[in-house]
C-alpha cells in the first residue's frame, strides 16, 4: 500500500545523524584487533613467531607442534580482548564470505569442569558441514567433506566477539572450492616468474609481490526507503522506476560536501576499518546522487582481497547502526552512474622497487619497460579471458554505460608512452650497434620519467589503463570478489614473464647476444604483436566497436557469451601450466558462474512479475476507477456534452488500459520463456536462453510500469520513487 511508502519517507526524513566520536587517532587504533606482528611478538614464543614469519615470507610449512603454540598464543590474545568464539573465515564460490562459529569452550569427559580450549588442530584445519556451497560437480551434495585450512599469510582478526581465521576451502580430493586458493597459487606463480626476470637487472631480488589497491563504489539508501522496495531487497537493484527529473546532470554531487548522515557513517566505518587493519584512506562523493567511494592504501594482493571482502561485510553491519542500506550492485538505478571496483595493480620487489614505476636511470627504466610491455602483451593475448574474469549478471548492466568502460578489453597507455613504444619498435633486429644502444638508453629509455610527467590524463573509457606507476583494471564490478580478476591477471602476466625469460635466454645462448640486446629484441617483437590491444580514443564510440572488430578483439556484451573463454583450451592450458587450477577446477567455475547468472536472471524475472502484477497493476486500476467515476459524474451533469468535457480523462483511461494489457501479456510471455529455459539441462544453453529469451522482456515490462508511474496519482503509487531514493539524505 502507498501508506508503506509514505511511512518510510516520513521515517527517513526525520532521521538524525547517529552520535559518534572517534575513540582515538587512526594511527593508534590501526590493527588493534589484528593478530599482527606486534601481537604475535607479545603472545608467541620466538620459535612460533619465526614459524609464522617463514610461512608468510617464504611459504615454509608450520608443523603441528608449532601450530599448537601459535594457537595457544592466538587464543590468549583473543580472550584478553573479550572474544568468546572462533571461526574459519573463508570465501566460497557464492561471492560472499562464510563462517561457522565455535566457542572457546569444552567440558571434561564427566561434564564436571569447563575450560577455554583452542589447539593447533582447530587452528590449522576444520571440516565444516559445507555441502550446499557451489561446487560445479566437483563433489556430490551428500558429501559434506570440504575442508578449511589456515592461510597464515593473512592475519587473524577479531570482529565483535569472534576470532576470525582466514582460510582456504578445498574438497576432500584437494580441488579448490573457493576464491582464495587459486589466487594464492597465482601469486606464487607470478612471484617465481617475475623474480627470475628481475635477476636480469638486480641479482639481489629474491621475491616479487603483486600489490592491489581497490576502489569501492557504493550507494547509501535510508533503510526504511530500501525496505519499501521489494526489488531492492530481493535483487539489489530497482527493476522498475521512472528516472527523476533531476539526476546527476548538474554534477553537483560529485566531490561535493559529504552529507552529514553519510559522513557520520563513514567515520564510524573508518574506525572499524582501523581496528581491523584495513588501511582506508580516501572517501568522497561519487557522480550519482547518494553514491560514494572509499579507497585504501595499496597492500599485498591476497591481504587486499581479504580486506575488501571483510570491508563489504563491515559496511553492511555499520550501516545498520546508521539506518542505512548499502547497495553494491553495479547498476541499482537506471539513468545514473553505476558502481565499479577499480583494481589498481602493480608488482613490487623485496628490495623496495615498484616494477611499474619508472626511475631516473636507463637500467631501471629498461626494467620498467620489460614489465610494462610484458603486461600489455599478456592482456593482448588473453583479452577474452580477462573479460570473462569480470563477467556477471550485474556487471552486464554497467559495462559500456556512461561511466564504465566498454565490454571490449583494451589498454590505454597515453600519447607519450605510445611514442616510446613506437621508437622501440624500430630497434634493429639482432645485435645493436654501440651508437644505437647509447641512443636508446639515453634518448628513449632514459627520458621516460620526464615523459610521464606529462602523461597525467586518464582515459575513463578504458577498461585497463596505465596510470603512472600501476595498471588500473577499471572494468571490475562493485559486487565482485577481487580474487577472480586478480587470479586471472596475475596468471596471464606470470605466464608471459615465464615465456619472456625463455625467449631472452635463448637469444643469449643461441645467438650469442648480450643481455640488453636480447631484451630489446624480444620487447620489439612484443610491441609489434600487441598493437591491436592499444587504444587511446573514446571507448564508448560506435567507431571503436567497428575498429575493435577489425583488430580481432572480442566484444562480449553478455555474461553467457563472455564465459565461454573461461572453459576454452587456452584457459585450461594456461591455468594448468601455471599450477593455478586443474581442468576440473576451471570447468567447475565455468559451470558455477553460468548457474549463478541463470539464477540471478530467474530471480529478477520472478520479482519483476510479482511487483508489476501485484503492485503496479492494482494501483493503476485503483486510479483508473477514480477516473471512471469522474467521467460518470461528468456524464450525469453534462449529458451528451460529457465526451468533449471528459476527453482527457477518457484518453488517460485508455492509455492506462493499454499499459496494463502490455504488462500482463509480457509477464505471461516472460514466464513461458522462463518455463522453457528451466527444462534445459545444459548450463550454457540455459544461461543463453535466460539472456536472450527471458531478459529482453524486463525492459519492455519496465517501460509500461514506468509510464504508469507518471500517469497514476502520486498519492496512490505504492513504490518509493527515484527522486525519494536518490535525494533523501
C-alpha positions as CSV (number, residue, x, y, z in Angstrom):
1,X,0.0,0.0,0.0
2,X,1.1,3.6,-0.6
3,X,1.0,4.1,3.2
4,X,4.2,2.0,3.5
5,X,5.9,4.3,1.1
6,X,4.8,7.5,2.9
7,X,5.6,6.0,6.3
8,X,9.1,5.2,5.0
9,X,9.5,8.7,3.7
10,X,8.4,10.2,7.0
11,X,10.8,7.9,8.9
12,X,13.7,8.7,6.6
13,X,13.0,12.5,6.7
14,X,13.0,12.5,10.5
15,X,16.4,10.8,10.8
16,X,19.1,12.5,12.8
17,X,22.8,11.6,12.4
18,X,23.8,8.9,14.9
19,X,26.1,10.3,17.6
20,X,29.7,9.1,17.0
21,X,33.1,10.1,18.4
22,X,36.4,8.7,17.4
23,X,37.9,6.5,20.1
24,X,41.5,7.6,19.3
25,X,43.8,8.6,16.5
26,X,43.8,6.3,13.5
27,X,47.4,5.6,13.8
28,X,46.8,4.4,17.4
29,X,43.8,2.3,16.6
30,X,45.2,0.7,13.4
31,X,45.4,-3.1,13.7
32,X,44.3,-3.2,17.3
33,X,42.0,-6.2,16.5
34,X,44.5,-8.0,14.3
35,X,46.9,-10.7,15.3
36,X,49.7,-8.9,13.6
37,X,53.5,-8.8,14.2
38,X,53.1,-6.6,17.3
39,X,50.5,-9.0,18.9
40,X,52.5,-12.1,17.9
41,X,55.7,-10.8,19.4
42,X,53.8,-10.4,22.7
43,X,51.9,-13.7,22.7
44,X,54.0,-16.1,20.8
45,X,57.3,-17.8,21.6
46,X,60.3,-16.8,19.5
47,X,60.1,-20.1,17.5
48,X,56.4,-19.8,16.9
49,X,56.8,-16.2,15.7
50,X,59.6,-17.2,13.4
51,X,57.5,-20.1,12.1
52,X,54.7,-17.7,11.1
53,X,57.1,-15.3,9.5
54,X,58.7,-18.1,7.5
55,X,55.3,-19.2,6.2
56,X,54.4,-15.6,5.2
57,X,57.7,-14.7,3.6
58,X,58.9,-18.0,2.1
59,X,55.9,-20.3,2.2
60,X,57.5,-22.7,4.6
61,X,55.2,-25.2,6.4
62,X,54.3,-25.0,10.0
63,X,54.4,-28.3,11.8
64,X,51.6,-29.4,14.2
65,X,53.6,-28.9,17.3
66,X,54.4,-25.3,16.4
67,X,50.8,-24.8,15.4
68,X,49.8,-25.7,18.9
69,X,52.0,-23.0,20.3
70,X,50.6,-20.5,17.8
71,X,47.0,-21.4,18.6
72,X,47.7,-21.1,22.3
73,X,49.1,-17.6,21.9
74,X,46.3,-16.6,19.5
75,X,43.7,-17.8,22.0
76,X,45.2,-15.9,24.9
77,X,45.4,-12.7,22.8
78,X,41.7,-13.2,21.7
79,X,40.5,-13.9,25.3
80,X,42.2,-10.8,26.5
81,X,40.0,-8.8,24.2
82,X,36.7,-10.4,25.3
83,X,36.4,-12.9,22.5
84,X,34.2,-15.9,23.1
85,X,34.2,-17.8,19.7
86,X,36.4,-18.5,16.8
87,X,35.7,-19.2,13.1
88,X,37.4,-20.3,10.0
89,X,36.6,-17.3,7.7
90,X,36.6,-18.3,4.0
91,X,35.4,-17.2,0.6
92,X,33.2,-19.9,-1.1
93,X,32.1,-19.5,-4.7
94,X,29.0,-17.7,-3.7
95,X,30.7,-14.3,-3.9
96,X,30.2,-13.7,-0.2
97,X,32.2,-14.7,2.9
98,X,31.3,-17.7,5.1
99,X,31.8,-18.6,8.7
100,X,30.8,-21.1,11.4
101,X,31.4,-20.1,15.0
102,X,32.6,-22.4,17.7
103,X,33.1,-21.4,21.3
104,X,36.4,-21.5,23.1
105,X,34.7,-23.9,25.5
106,X,34.9,-27.6,26.3
107,X,33.9,-29.7,29.2
108,X,35.7,-32.6,30.8
109,X,34.6,-36.2,29.9
110,X,32.4,-36.3,33.1
111,X,31.0,-32.8,32.5
112,X,32.3,-31.5,35.8
113,X,34.8,-28.9,34.6
114,X,34.9,-26.4,31.7
115,X,37.9,-24.8,30.1
116,X,38.6,-22.4,27.2
117,X,40.3,-24.6,24.6
118,X,41.8,-23.9,21.2
119,X,44.7,-26.0,19.8
120,X,46.7,-26.4,16.7
121,X,44.2,-28.9,15.2
122,X,41.4,-26.3,15.4
123,X,43.7,-23.6,14.0
124,X,45.1,-25.4,11.0
125,X,42.1,-27.3,9.7
126,X,38.4,-27.8,10.1
127,X,35.7,-29.8,8.3
128,X,32.6,-27.6,8.1
129,X,29.3,-29.0,7.0
130,X,29.5,-27.2,3.7
131,X,27.9,-29.4,1.1
132,X,25.5,-26.7,-0.1
133,X,28.1,-24.3,-1.4
134,X,28.5,-24.2,-5.2
135,X,31.0,-26.8,-6.4
136,X,30.4,-27.2,-10.1
137,X,30.1,-31.0,-9.9
138,X,33.4,-31.5,-8.0
139,X,31.6,-33.4,-5.3
140,X,28.1,-34.7,-4.6
141,X,25.8,-32.8,-2.3
142,X,25.6,-35.7,0.1
143,X,29.4,-35.4,0.6
144,X,30.0,-32.6,3.1
145,X,33.7,-33.2,3.3
146,X,35.0,-29.8,2.4
147,X,38.0,-28.6,4.4
148,X,39.0,-25.2,5.6
149,X,42.8,-24.8,6.1
150,X,44.6,-21.8,7.7
151,X,46.2,-19.2,5.5
152,X,49.0,-17.8,7.7
153,X,49.8,-15.1,5.1
154,X,46.6,-13.2,6.0
155,X,46.5,-12.4,9.8
156,X,43.6,-13.5,12.0
157,X,41.4,-10.7,13.3
158,X,38.6,-10.0,15.8
159,X,35.2,-8.8,14.7
160,X,32.7,-8.4,17.5
161,X,33.4,-11.2,19.9
162,X,34.7,-13.7,17.3
163,X,38.2,-14.6,16.3
164,X,38.2,-14.9,12.5
165,X,40.9,-17.0,10.9
166,X,41.3,-16.5,7.2
167,X,41.3,-19.9,5.4
168,X,41.2,-21.7,2.1
169,X,38.3,-24.0,1.3
170,X,39.1,-27.2,-0.6
171,X,37.4,-30.5,-1.3
172,X,38.4,-33.9,0.1
173,X,40.3,-34.6,-3.1
174,X,42.2,-31.3,-3.0
175,X,40.3,-29.2,-5.5
176,X,39.7,-25.5,-4.7
177,X,36.2,-24.7,-3.7
178,X,36.9,-21.0,-3.0
179,X,38.3,-17.8,-4.5
180,X,41.4,-17.7,-2.2
181,X,43.1,-20.9,-3.2
182,X,43.6,-20.1,-6.9
183,X,44.6,-16.6,-6.0
184,X,47.4,-17.8,-3.7
185,X,48.6,-20.2,-6.4
186,X,48.6,-17.3,-9.0
187,X,50.5,-15.1,-6.6
188,X,53.1,-17.8,-6.2
189,X,53.4,-18.3,-9.9
190,X,53.9,-14.6,-10.7
191,X,56.4,-14.2,-7.8
192,X,58.5,-17.0,-9.3
193,X,58.3,-15.8,-12.9
194,X,58.9,-12.1,-12.0
195,X,61.8,-12.8,-9.7
196,X,63.6,-14.7,-12.4
197,X,63.1,-11.7,-14.8
198,X,64.2,-9.2,-12.1
199,X,67.6,-11.0,-11.9
200,X,68.4,-9.6,-15.3
201,X,68.6,-6.2,-13.6
202,X,69.2,-6.9,-9.9
203,X,70.7,-10.2,-8.6
204,X,69.6,-9.3,-5.0
205,X,65.9,-9.6,-5.7
206,X,64.5,-12.8,-4.0
207,X,60.8,-12.1,-4.1
208,X,58.2,-10.1,-6.1
209,X,54.9,-9.3,-4.6
210,X,51.8,-8.4,-6.6
211,X,50.1,-5.4,-5.0
212,X,46.5,-4.3,-5.2
213,X,44.7,-1.1,-4.3
214,X,40.9,-1.4,-4.9
215,X,38.4,1.5,-5.0
216,X,35.0,0.6,-3.7
217,X,32.0,2.5,-5.1
218,X,28.6,2.1,-3.4
219,X,25.2,3.8,-2.8
220,X,23.8,4.6,0.6
221,X,20.0,4.5,0.9
222,X,17.9,5.0,4.0
223,X,16.9,1.6,5.3
224,X,13.2,2.5,5.5
225,X,13.2,3.6,1.9
226,X,15.2,0.5,0.8
227,X,12.8,-1.8,2.7
228,X,9.8,-0.3,1.0
229,X,11.2,-1.5,-2.4
230,X,10.8,-5.3,-2.8
231,X,13.1,-5.3,-5.8
232,X,15.9,-3.6,-4.0
233,X,15.7,-6.0,-1.1
234,X,15.5,-9.1,-3.3
235,X,17.8,-8.3,-6.2
236,X,20.0,-5.4,-5.0
237,X,18.7,-3.1,-7.8
238,X,15.5,-1.4,-8.9
239,X,13.8,-3.4,-11.6
240,X,11.4,-0.5,-12.4
241,X,11.1,3.2,-11.6
242,X,11.0,6.2,-13.7
243,X,14.1,8.4,-13.7
244,X,14.0,11.5,-11.6
245,X,13.7,14.9,-13.3
246,X,16.9,15.8,-11.6
247,X,19.6,13.2,-11.6
248,X,23.3,13.7,-11.9
249,X,23.2,16.1,-14.9
250,X,24.4,19.1,-12.9
251,X,27.4,17.2,-11.5
252,X,26.6,18.8,-8.1
253,X,27.1,15.7,-6.0
254,X,30.5,14.6,-7.4
255,X,33.3,15.5,-4.9
256,X,30.8,17.8,-3.1
257,X,30.4,18.2,0.6
258,X,29.5,14.8,2.1
259,X,26.0,14.8,3.6
260,X,26.1,14.8,7.4
261,X,24.5,11.4,7.9
262,X,26.7,9.8,5.3
263,X,29.8,11.4,6.8
264,X,29.0,10.1,10.3
265,X,28.5,6.6,8.8
266,X,31.9,6.9,7.0
267,X,33.7,8.0,10.2
268,X,32.2,5.0,12.1
269,X,33.1,2.7,9.3
270,X,36.7,4.0,9.1
271,X,37.1,3.4,12.8
272,X,36.1,-0.2,12.4
273,X,38.4,-0.5,9.5
274,X,41.3,0.9,11.5
275,X,40.7,-1.7,14.3
276,X,40.7,-4.4,11.6
277,X,43.9,-3.2,9.9
278,X,42.1,-2.2,6.7
279,X,44.1,0.9,5.6
280,X,41.2,3.0,4.2
281,X,42.4,6.5,3.3
282,X,40.2,8.2,0.8
283,X,36.4,9.0,0.9
284,X,34.3,11.2,-1.4
285,X,31.0,11.7,-3.2
286,X,30.8,9.9,-6.5
287,X,28.9,11.1,-9.6
288,X,25.4,9.8,-8.9
289,X,23.2,11.2,-6.1
290,X,23.7,9.2,-2.8
291,X,26.8,7.4,-4.4
292,X,30.1,7.3,-2.6
293,X,33.6,5.8,-2.8
294,X,36.3,4.7,-0.4
295,X,39.8,3.5,-1.2
296,X,42.7,2.1,0.8
297,X,46.5,2.3,0.6
298,X,48.0,-0.4,-1.6
299,X,48.6,-3.8,0.0
300,X,49.8,-7.3,-0.9
301,X,47.1,-8.7,-3.2
302,X,45.9,-11.6,-1.0
303,X,45.6,-9.4,2.0
304,X,44.0,-6.6,-0.1
305,X,41.4,-9.1,-1.4
306,X,40.6,-10.3,2.2
307,X,40.3,-6.8,3.4
308,X,37.9,-5.9,0.6
309,X,35.7,-9.0,1.3
310,X,35.8,-8.1,5.0
311,X,35.0,-4.4,4.3
312,X,31.9,-5.3,2.4
313,X,30.6,-7.3,5.4
314,X,31.6,-4.5,7.8
315,X,29.9,-1.8,5.6
316,X,26.6,-3.5,5.9
317,X,26.9,-4.1,9.6
318,X,27.9,-0.5,10.4
319,X,25.1,0.7,8.0
320,X,22.5,-0.9,10.3
321,X,23.6,1.3,13.2
322,X,23.0,4.4,11.0
323,X,19.7,3.2,9.4
324,X,21.3,2.8,6.0
325,X,21.2,0.1,3.4
326,X,24.5,-0.2,1.3
327,X,23.9,-1.1,-2.3
328,X,26.9,-2.7,-4.0
329,X,25.0,-3.6,-7.2
330,X,26.8,-2.3,-10.4
331,X,23.6,-0.6,-11.6
332,X,21.0,-0.2,-8.9
333,X,19.3,2.8,-10.6
334,X,18.6,3.3,-14.2
335,X,19.7,6.6,-15.7
336,X,22.5,7.4,-13.3
337,X,26.0,6.1,-12.8
338,X,26.6,2.6,-11.6
339,X,29.4,1.3,-9.3
340,X,32.7,-0.3,-10.1
341,X,35.6,-1.6,-8.1
342,X,38.7,-0.4,-9.9
343,X,41.6,-2.7,-9.2
344,X,44.9,-0.9,-9.2
345,X,47.6,-3.5,-9.8
346,X,51.4,-3.4,-9.7
347,X,54.5,-5.5,-8.8
348,X,57.0,-4.8,-6.0
349,X,60.3,-6.4,-5.2
350,X,61.6,-7.3,-1.7
351,X,64.3,-4.6,-2.4
352,X,61.6,-1.9,-2.4
353,X,61.2,-1.3,-6.1
354,X,57.9,-0.8,-7.9
355,X,58.5,-2.6,-11.1
356,X,55.9,-0.5,-12.9
357,X,57.3,2.8,-11.7
358,X,60.0,4.4,-13.9
359,X,63.2,5.7,-12.4
360,X,65.9,8.1,-13.4
361,X,68.4,5.6,-14.6
362,X,68.3,3.8,-18.0
363,X,68.8,0.4,-16.4
364,X,65.8,0.9,-14.1
365,X,63.7,2.1,-16.9
366,X,64.6,-0.9,-19.1
367,X,63.4,-3.0,-16.2
368,X,60.2,-0.9,-16.1
369,X,59.7,-1.3,-19.8
370,X,60.2,-5.0,-19.6
371,X,57.4,-5.5,-17.1
372,X,55.2,-2.8,-18.7
373,X,55.4,-4.3,-22.2
374,X,55.0,-7.9,-20.9
375,X,51.8,-6.9,-19.1
376,X,50.5,-5.3,-22.3
377,X,51.3,-8.5,-24.3
378,X,49.7,-10.7,-21.6
379,X,46.4,-8.6,-21.9
380,X,46.7,-8.7,-25.7
381,X,47.0,-12.5,-25.8
382,X,44.3,-13.1,-23.2
383,X,41.8,-10.3,-23.6
384,X,38.8,-12.6,-23.8
385,X,39.8,-14.5,-20.7
386,X,40.2,-11.1,-18.8
387,X,36.7,-10.2,-20.0
388,X,35.4,-13.5,-18.6
389,X,37.0,-12.7,-15.2
390,X,34.7,-9.7,-14.7
391,X,31.6,-11.2,-16.2
392,X,28.4,-11.3,-14.1
393,X,24.7,-10.6,-14.5
394,X,25.0,-7.4,-12.5
395,X,28.2,-6.1,-14.3
396,X,26.5,-6.6,-17.7
397,X,24.2,-3.6,-16.8
398,X,27.3,-1.4,-16.2
399,X,29.8,-2.3,-18.9
400,X,29.5,0.1,-21.8
401,X,27.3,2.6,-19.9
402,X,28.2,6.2,-19.5
403,X,30.5,5.8,-16.5
404,X,32.1,2.4,-17.2
405,X,34.5,1.0,-19.8
406,X,33.0,-1.0,-22.7
407,X,32.9,-4.8,-22.9
408,X,35.9,-4.6,-25.3
409,X,39.1,-5.1,-23.4
410,X,41.8,-2.6,-24.5
411,X,44.8,-1.0,-22.9
412,X,45.4,2.8,-22.5
413,X,49.0,4.0,-22.0
414,X,48.9,7.6,-23.1
415,X,50.3,9.5,-26.0
416,X,53.9,9.9,-24.7
417,X,54.4,6.2,-23.8
418,X,52.9,5.3,-27.2
419,X,55.7,7.3,-28.8
420,X,58.3,5.5,-26.7
421,X,57.0,2.1,-27.8
422,X,57.0,3.3,-31.4
423,X,60.7,4.1,-31.1
424,X,61.4,0.8,-29.5
425,X,59.6,-0.9,-32.4
426,X,62.3,0.4,-34.7
427,X,65.1,-1.4,-32.9
428,X,67.5,-3.2,-35.2
429,X,67.0,-7.0,-35.4
430,X,69.9,-8.9,-33.8
431,X,72.8,-7.2,-32.1
432,X,72.6,-3.5,-31.6
433,X,75.4,-1.1,-32.6
434,X,77.0,0.8,-29.7
435,X,75.6,4.0,-31.1
436,X,72.0,2.6,-31.3
437,X,72.3,1.2,-27.8
438,X,73.5,4.5,-26.4
439,X,70.8,6.4,-28.3
440,X,68.1,4.0,-26.9
441,X,69.3,4.2,-23.3
442,X,69.9,8.0,-23.2
443,X,67.2,9.4,-25.5
444,X,64.4,6.9,-25.3
445,X,64.6,4.7,-22.2
446,X,66.4,7.3,-20.1
447,X,63.8,10.0,-20.7
448,X,60.8,8.0,-19.5
449,X,60.4,9.8,-16.1
450,X,60.2,13.1,-17.9
451,X,57.7,11.7,-20.4
452,X,55.4,10.5,-17.6
453,X,55.3,14.0,-16.0
454,X,53.1,15.0,-18.9
455,X,51.1,11.7,-19.0
456,X,48.6,12.9,-16.5
457,X,45.4,12.3,-18.5
458,X,43.5,9.1,-17.9
459,X,41.0,7.6,-20.4
460,X,38.0,6.9,-18.3
461,X,36.5,4.8,-21.1
462,X,39.5,2.4,-21.0
463,X,39.0,-0.9,-19.1
464,X,42.7,-1.4,-18.5
465,X,44.7,1.8,-18.2
466,X,48.3,2.6,-17.2
467,X,48.2,5.4,-14.6
468,X,51.8,6.3,-13.9
469,X,53.1,3.5,-11.6
470,X,50.4,0.9,-11.9
471,X,47.7,-0.5,-14.2
472,X,44.1,0.2,-13.3
473,X,41.7,-2.6,-14.2
474,X,38.6,-0.4,-14.3
475,X,36.1,-3.0,-15.6
476,X,35.8,-4.9,-12.3
477,X,32.3,-4.7,-10.9
478,X,31.5,-3.3,-7.4
479,X,29.9,-6.6,-6.2
480,X,32.8,-8.7,-7.4
481,X,35.3,-10.6,-5.3
482,X,38.6,-9.1,-6.5
483,X,40.1,-12.7,-6.5
484,X,38.5,-13.6,-9.8
485,X,40.1,-10.7,-11.8
486,X,43.4,-10.8,-9.8
487,X,43.9,-14.6,-10.2
488,X,43.5,-14.2,-14.0
489,X,45.6,-11.1,-14.3
490,X,48.5,-12.5,-12.2
491,X,48.2,-15.8,-14.1
492,X,48.5,-14.3,-17.6
493,X,51.3,-11.9,-16.6
494,X,53.1,-14.7,-14.8
495,X,52.8,-16.9,-17.9
496,X,54.0,-14.1,-20.1
497,X,57.1,-13.3,-17.9
498,X,58.0,-17.0,-17.9
499,X,57.8,-17.1,-21.8
500,X,59.8,-13.8,-21.9
501,X,62.6,-15.3,-19.8
502,X,62.8,-18.4,-22.1
503,X,63.0,-16.2,-25.3
504,X,65.7,-13.9,-23.9
505,X,67.8,-16.8,-22.6
506,X,67.5,-18.5,-26.0
507,X,68.8,-15.4,-27.7
508,X,71.7,-15.0,-25.3
509,X,72.7,-18.7,-25.6
510,X,72.0,-19.5,-29.3
511,X,72.6,-16.1,-30.9
512,X,75.5,-15.1,-28.6
513,X,73.7,-11.8,-27.8
514,X,74.4,-9.6,-24.8
515,X,71.6,-9.4,-22.3
516,X,70.4,-5.9,-23.2
517,X,70.4,-6.7,-26.9
518,X,68.3,-9.8,-26.3
519,X,65.8,-7.9,-24.1
520,X,65.4,-5.1,-26.7
521,X,64.9,-7.7,-29.5
522,X,62.2,-9.6,-27.6
523,X,60.5,-6.4,-26.5
524,X,60.5,-5.1,-30.1
525,X,58.6,-8.2,-31.3
526,X,56.1,-7.9,-28.3
527,X,55.3,-4.3,-29.3
528,X,54.6,-5.3,-32.9
529,X,52.5,-8.2,-31.7
530,X,50.4,-6.2,-29.2
531,X,49.5,-3.2,-31.2
532,X,45.9,-4.3,-31.6
533,X,45.2,-4.0,-27.8
534,X,46.4,-0.4,-27.5
535,X,43.7,2.2,-27.8
536,X,43.7,5.9,-26.8
537,X,40.3,7.1,-28.1
538,X,36.7,7.1,-26.9
539,X,35.8,3.6,-25.9
540,X,32.1,4.4,-26.0
541,X,32.0,5.3,-29.7
542,X,30.5,3.1,-32.4
543,X,33.7,3.7,-34.4
544,X,35.7,1.9,-31.7
545,X,33.3,-1.1,-31.9
546,X,33.9,-1.3,-35.7
547,X,37.7,-0.8,-35.3
548,X,37.9,-3.4,-32.5
549,X,36.2,-5.9,-34.7
550,X,38.7,-5.2,-37.5
551,X,41.5,-5.8,-35.0
552,X,40.0,-9.1,-34.0
553,X,39.2,-8.1,-30.4
554,X,36.3,-9.7,-28.7
555,X,33.2,-7.7,-27.8
556,X,31.2,-10.0,-25.4
557,X,28.3,-7.8,-24.1
558,X,26.7,-10.6,-22.1
559,X,28.0,-13.0,-19.5
560,X,27.0,-16.2,-21.3
561,X,29.0,-15.0,-24.3
562,X,32.0,-13.9,-22.2
563,X,32.2,-17.0,-20.0
564,X,32.9,-19.3,-22.9
565,X,36.5,-18.1,-22.8
566,X,36.7,-19.4,-19.2
567,X,36.5,-23.0,-20.4
568,X,38.5,-22.6,-23.7
569,X,41.5,-24.7,-24.4
570,X,43.7,-21.6,-24.0
571,X,42.3,-21.0,-20.5
572,X,42.5,-24.7,-19.4
573,X,46.1,-24.9,-20.6
574,X,47.1,-21.6,-19.0
575,X,45.8,-22.4,-15.5
576,X,47.1,-25.9,-15.7
577,X,50.6,-24.9,-16.8
578,X,50.9,-22.3,-14.2
579,X,49.8,-24.7,-11.4
580,X,46.8,-22.5,-10.5
581,X,43.8,-24.7,-11.4
582,X,43.5,-28.1,-13.0
583,X,40.9,-28.7,-15.7
584,X,38.3,-29.9,-13.2
585,X,38.6,-26.7,-11.1
586,X,38.4,-24.4,-14.2
587,X,35.4,-26.2,-15.7
588,X,33.7,-26.3,-12.3
589,X,34.0,-22.5,-12.0
590,X,32.6,-22.1,-15.5
591,X,29.5,-24.2,-14.6
592,X,29.1,-22.3,-11.3
593,X,29.2,-18.9,-13.0
594,X,26.7,-19.9,-15.6
595,X,24.4,-21.2,-12.9
596,X,24.8,-18.1,-10.9
597,X,23.9,-15.9,-13.9
598,X,20.8,-18.0,-14.7
599,X,19.6,-17.9,-11.1
600,X,20.0,-14.2,-10.8
601,X,18.1,-13.5,-14.0
602,X,15.5,-16.0,-12.9
603,X,15.0,-14.3,-9.5
604,X,14.8,-10.9,-11.2
605,X,12.2,-12.2,-13.6
606,X,10.1,-13.6,-10.8
607,X,10.4,-10.4,-8.7
608,X,9.6,-8.2,-11.7
609,X,6.5,-10.3,-12.5
610,X,5.4,-10.1,-8.8
611,X,5.8,-6.3,-8.5
612,X,4.3,-5.4,-11.8
613,X,1.2,-7.6,-11.3
614,X,0.7,-7.1,-7.5
615,X,1.9,-3.5,-7.0
616,X,1.7,-1.6,-10.3
617,X,-1.4,-3.0,-11.9
618,X,-3.7,-2.9,-8.8
619,X,-2.5,0.7,-8.2
620,X,-3.2,1.6,-11.9
621,X,-6.7,0.1,-11.7
622,X,-7.5,1.9,-8.5
623,X,-6.6,5.2,-10.2
624,X,-8.4,4.2,-13.3
625,X,-11.6,3.5,-11.3
626,X,-11.3,7.0,-9.9
627,X,-11.1,8.4,-13.4
628,X,-14.1,6.3,-14.5
629,X,-16.2,7.6,-11.6
630,X,-15.2,11.1,-12.6
631,X,-16.3,10.5,-16.2
632,X,-19.6,9.0,-15.0
633,X,-20.2,12.1,-12.8
634,X,-19.5,14.4,-15.7
635,X,-21.9,12.4,-17.9
636,X,-24.6,12.8,-15.2
637,X,-24.1,16.5,-15.1
638,X,-23.5,17.4,-18.7
639,X,-25.3,14.6,-20.6
640,X,-24.4,14.4,-24.3
641,X,-21.7,17.0,-23.9
642,X,-19.7,14.9,-21.4
643,X,-17.4,13.3,-24.1
644,X,-15.8,16.7,-25.0
645,X,-15.6,17.7,-21.4
646,X,-14.1,14.4,-20.2
647,X,-11.9,13.9,-23.3
648,X,-8.6,13.9,-21.4
649,X,-9.9,11.6,-18.7
650,X,-11.1,9.1,-21.4
651,X,-7.7,9.2,-23.2
652,X,-6.0,8.6,-19.8
653,X,-8.3,5.7,-19.1
654,X,-7.5,4.1,-22.4
655,X,-3.8,4.7,-22.0
656,X,-3.7,3.1,-18.6
657,X,-5.6,0.1,-20.0
658,X,-3.0,-0.2,-22.8
659,X,-0.1,-0.3,-20.3
660,X,-2.0,-2.8,-18.1
661,X,-2.5,-5.1,-21.1
662,X,1.1,-4.6,-22.0
663,X,2.3,-5.7,-18.6
664,X,0.0,-8.7,-18.3
665,X,0.8,-10.0,-21.8
666,X,4.6,-9.5,-21.5
667,X,4.8,-11.0,-17.9
668,X,2.9,-14.1,-19.2
669,X,5.2,-14.3,-22.2
670,X,8.3,-13.9,-20.0
671,X,7.0,-16.6,-17.6
672,X,6.5,-19.0,-20.5
673,X,10.1,-18.4,-21.8
674,X,11.3,-19.0,-18.2
675,X,9.5,-22.3,-18.1
676,X,11.0,-23.4,-21.4
677,X,14.5,-22.4,-20.2
678,X,14.1,-24.3,-16.9
679,X,13.7,-27.6,-18.9
680,X,17.2,-27.3,-20.4
681,X,19.9,-29.4,-18.9
682,X,23.0,-27.8,-20.4
683,X,24.2,-24.8,-18.3
684,X,25.4,-22.8,-21.3
685,X,22.2,-23.3,-23.2
686,X,20.1,-22.4,-20.2
687,X,22.1,-19.2,-19.5
688,X,21.8,-18.2,-23.1
689,X,18.0,-18.8,-23.0
690,X,17.6,-16.6,-19.9
691,X,19.8,-13.9,-21.5
692,X,18.3,-13.9,-25.0
693,X,14.7,-15.0,-24.4
694,X,13.8,-14.1,-20.8
695,X,15.8,-10.9,-20.0
696,X,14.6,-8.9,-23.1
697,X,11.1,-8.7,-21.5
698,X,12.5,-6.9,-18.5
699,X,12.9,-3.6,-20.3
700,X,9.5,-3.9,-22.1
701,X,7.6,-4.6,-18.8
702,X,9.6,-1.9,-17.1
703,X,8.7,0.7,-19.7
704,X,5.0,0.1,-19.2
705,X,5.4,0.3,-15.4
706,X,7.4,3.5,-15.6
707,X,4.8,5.1,-17.9
708,X,2.1,4.2,-15.4
709,X,4.2,5.8,-12.6
710,X,3.9,9.1,-14.5
711,X,0.2,8.7,-15.1
712,X,-1.1,7.5,-11.7
713,X,-1.8,9.8,-8.8
714,X,1.3,10.2,-6.7
715,X,-0.7,9.6,-3.5
716,X,-1.7,6.1,-4.7
717,X,1.7,4.9,-6.0
718,X,3.0,2.3,-3.7
719,X,6.6,2.1,-4.7
720,X,9.1,4.6,-3.4
721,X,10.2,6.8,-6.3
722,X,13.7,7.6,-7.7
723,X,13.5,11.2,-6.5
724,X,13.0,9.9,-3.0
725,X,15.5,7.1,-3.0
726,X,18.3,9.3,-4.5
727,X,17.7,12.6,-2.9
728,X,16.6,11.7,0.7
729,X,19.8,12.4,2.7
